Amino acid sequence: MCLMNWEFNFNAGFCCMVKKLLQLDRVIIAGVFLLLSVGLVVLYSASSGNSSFALGPFQKQLVSVVIGIGGMLMLSFFDYQTLNS
């Protein structure tokens, strides 16, 4: 049983989260992670030549990736049908 209210039972909430994670489109998620990893590798190799400023742009992009993935996961669990009611 998935809880859609603000009350949160850890076991039921964890089960609900696992069920929703298994329903995500794996091909799209794999494509996103593949593009992210290729982009990070290219950015790291392009910025590693300058030894004094090697990880600056890479670290900024890595933080953006982590924030973006967190936002993607939060929005994937959001029930958009609650906006109509």
C-alpha positions in Angstrom: 0.0 0.0 0.0 1.5 3.3 -1.1 0.9 6.3 1.1 0.2 9.5 -0.8 -0.4 11.7 2.2 2.2 13.5 4.2 2.2 10.8 6.9 5.0 8.5 6.4 5.4 4.9 7.6 9.0 3.9 6.8 8.3 0.3 5.7 5.3 1.2 3.6 7.1 4.3 2.2 10.3 2.3 1.4 8.2 -0.4 -0.4 6.4 2.3 -2.4 9.6 3.9 -3.4 11.1 0.6 -4.5 8.0 -0.2 -6.6 8.2 3.2 -8.3 11.9 2.8 -8.9 11.3 -0.5 -10.7 8.6 1.2 -12.9 11.0 3.8 -14.3 12.0 3.4 -17.9 15.4 1.8 -17.7 16.4 2.6 -21.3 15.9 6.3 -20.8 17.7 6.3 -17.4 20.6 4.3 -18.9 20.8 6.8 -21.8 20.8 9.8 -19.3 23.6 8.2 -17.2 25.6 7.3 -20.4 25.4 10.9 -21.6 26.3 12.3 -18.2 29.3 10.0 -17.9 30.6 10.8 -21.4 30.1 14.5 -20.7 32.0 14.3 -17.4 34.9 12.4 -18.9 35.2 14.9 -21.8 35.0 17.8 -19.4 37.6 16.2 -17.1 40.0 15.5 -20.0 39.5 19.0 -21.4 40.1 20.8 -18.1 43.0 18.5 -16.8 45.6 20.2 -19.0 45.6 23.3 -16.8 47.2 22.0 -13.6 46.3 25.0 -11.5 42.6 24.9 -12.4 42.2 21.2 -13.2 39.1 20.2 -11.2 37.2 23.5 -11.0 34.8 23.1 -13.9 34.7 19.4 -13.4 33.6 19.7 -9.8 31.0 22.3 -10.7 29.5 20.0 -13.3 29.6 17.1 -10.9 27.7 19.1 -8.3 25.2 20.0 -11.0 24.8 16.4 -12.0 24.1 15.3 -8.5 21.5 18.1 -8.0 20.0 17.2 -11.3 19.7 13.5 -10.6 18.2 14.3 -7.2 15.6 16.6 -8.8 14.9 14.0 -11.5 14.2 11.3 -8.8 12.1 13.7 -6.8 9.9 14.6 -9.8 9.6 11.0 -10.9 7.9 10.2 -7.5 5.6 13.3 -7.6 2.0 12.4 -8.3 1.0 14.9 -10.9 -2.7 14.0 -10.6 -2.8 15.7 -7.2 -2.6 19.0 -9.1 -6.1 18.6 -10.5 -7.7 18.1 -7.2 
